[in-house]
């Protein structure tokens, strides 16, 4: 029974890590979408010499707000993860956001993703697999 509980705990932990990573990647995508809207695809650059007007433009965008809220939820889940395992075990899993974003770029936005980037992602996955096989106590 103890082995079964341990397996359930690991499954829950990995689930929480994946949820946090997916939420963080979603937040990045929403923030990018919002800022693309704010700058009209780069046609209207942010006026850094007029910070109040710039902040108003950003604050008026719903995607930016939803992205920030999504980050908060991701951070809340991440806090739970950090209460269960060491930071050196958990943090490499954050690299999954690179993978999610790369997949989003390629599959949803139909942007060209070079073979070199895919090779980099393969190394990231290999590193995450190595880390996941190590001791994971807090």
Secondary structure as a PSIPRED ss2 file (coil, helix, strand):
# PSIPRED VFORMAT (PSIPRED V4.0)

   1 X C   1.000  0.000  0.000
   2 X H   0.000  1.000  0.000
   3 X H   0.000  1.000  0.000
   4 X H   0.000  1.000  0.000
   5 X H   0.000  1.000  0.000
   6 X H   0.000  1.000  0.000
   7 X H   0.000  1.000  0.000
   8 X H   0.000  1.000  0.000
   9 X H   0.000  1.000  0.000
  10 X H   0.000  1.000  0.000
  11 X H   0.000  1.000  0.000
  12 X H   0.000  1.000  0.000
  13 X H   0.000  1.000  0.000
  14 X H   0.000  1.000  0.000
  15 X H   0.000  1.000  0.000
  16 X H   0.000  1.000  0.000
  17 X H   0.000  1.000  0.000
  18 X H   0.000  1.000  0.000
  19 X H   0.000  1.000  0.000
  20 X H   0.000  1.000  0.000
  21 X H   0.000  1.000  0.000
  22 X H   0.000  1.000  0.000
  23 X H   0.000  1.000  0.000
  24 X H   0.000  1.000  0.000
  25 X H   0.000  1.000  0.000
  26 X H   0.000  1.000  0.000
  27 X H   0.000  1.000  0.000
  28 X H   0.000  1.000  0.000
  29 X H   0.000  1.000  0.000
  30 X H   0.000  1.000  0.000
  31 X H   0.000  1.000  0.000
  32 X H   0.000  1.000  0.000
  33 X H   0.000  1.000  0.000
  34 X H   0.000  1.000  0.000
  35 X H   0.000  1.000  0.000
  36 X H   0.000  1.000  0.000
  37 X H   0.000  1.000  0.000
  38 X H   0.000  1.000  0.000
  39 X C   1.000  0.000  0.000
  40 X C   1.000  0.000  0.000
  41 X C   1.000  0.000  0.000
  42 X C   1.000  0.000  0.000
  43 X C   1.000  0.000  0.000
  44 X C   1.000  0.000  0.000
  45 X C   1.000  0.000  0.000
  46 X C   1.000  0.000  0.000
  47 X C   1.000  0.000  0.000
  48 X C   1.000  0.000  0.000
  49 X C   1.000  0.000  0.000
  50 X C   1.000  0.000  0.000
  51 X H   0.000  1.000  0.000
  52 X H   0.000  1.000  0.000
  53 X H   0.000  1.000  0.000
  54 X H   0.000  1.000  0.000
  55 X H   0.000  1.000  0.000
  56 X H   0.000  1.000  0.000
  57 X H   0.000  1.000  0.000
  58 X H   0.000  1.000  0.000
  59 X H   0.000  1.000  0.000
  60 X C   1.000  0.000  0.000
  61 X C   1.000  0.000  0.000
  62 X H   0.000  1.000  0.000
  63 X H   0.000  1.000  0.000
  64 X H   0.000  1.000  0.000
  65 X H   0.000  1.000  0.000
  66 X H   0.000  1.000  0.000
  67 X H   0.000  1.000  0.000
  68 X H   0.000  1.000  0.000
  69 X H   0.000  1.000  0.000
  70 X H   0.000  1.000  0.000
  71 X H   0.000  1.000  0.000
  72 X H   0.000  1.000  0.000
  73 X H   0.000  1.000  0.000
  74 X H   0.000  1.000  0.000
  75 X H   0.000  1.000  0.000
  76 X H   0.000  1.000  0.000
  77 X H   0.000  1.000  0.000
  78 X H   0.000  1.000  0.000
  79 X H   0.000  1.000  0.000
  80 X H   0.000  1.000  0.000
  81 X H   0.000  1.000  0.000
  82 X H   0.000  1.000  0.000
  83 X H   0.000  1.000  0.000
  84 X H   0.000  1.000  0.000
  85 X C   1.000  0.000  0.000
  86 X C   1.000  0.000  0.000
  87 X H   0.000  1.000  0.000
  88 X H   0.000  1.000  0.000
  89 X H   0.000  1.000  0.000
  90 X H   0.000  1.000  0.000
  91 X H   0.000  1.000  0.000
  92 X H   0.000  1.000  0.000
  93 X H   0.000  1.000  0.000
  94 X H   0.000  1.000  0.000
  95 X H   0.000  1.000  0.000
  96 X H   0.000  1.000  0.000
  97 X H   0.000  1.000  0.000
  98 X H   0.000  1.000  0.000
  99 X H   0.000  1.000  0.000
 100 X H   0.000  1.000  0.000
 101 X H   0.000  1.000  0.000
 102 X H   0.000  1.000  0.000
 103 X H   0.000  1.000  0.000
 104 X H   0.000  1.000  0.000
 105 X H   0.000  1.000  0.000
 106 X H   0.000  1.000  0.000
 107 X H   0.000  1.000  0.000
 108 X H   0.000  1.000  0.000
 109 X C   1.000  0.000  0.000
 110 X C   1.000  0.000  0.000
 111 X C   1.000  0.000  0.000
 112 X C   1.000  0.000  0.000
 113 X C   1.000  0.000  0.000
 114 X C   1.000  0.000  0.000
 115 X H   0.000  1.000  0.000
 116 X H   0.000  1.000  0.000
 117 X H   0.000  1.000  0.000
 118 X H   0.000  1.000  0.000
 119 X H   0.000  1.000  0.000
 120 X H   0.000  1.000  0.000
 121 X H   0.000  1.000  0.000
 122 X H   0.000  1.000  0.000
 123 X H   0.000  1.000  0.000
 124 X H   0.000  1.000  0.000
 125 X H   0.000  1.000  0.000
 126 X H   0.000  1.000  0.000
 127 X H   0.000  1.000  0.000
 128 X H   0.000  1.000  0.000
 129 X H   0.000  1.000  0.000
 130 X H   0.000  1.000  0.000
 131 X H   0.000  1.000  0.000
 132 X H   0.000  1.000  0.000
 133 X C   1.000  0.000  0.000
 134 X C   1.000  0.000  0.000
 135 X C   1.000  0.000  0.000
 136 X C   1.000  0.000  0.000
 137 X C   1.000  0.000  0.000
 138 X C   1.000  0.000  0.000
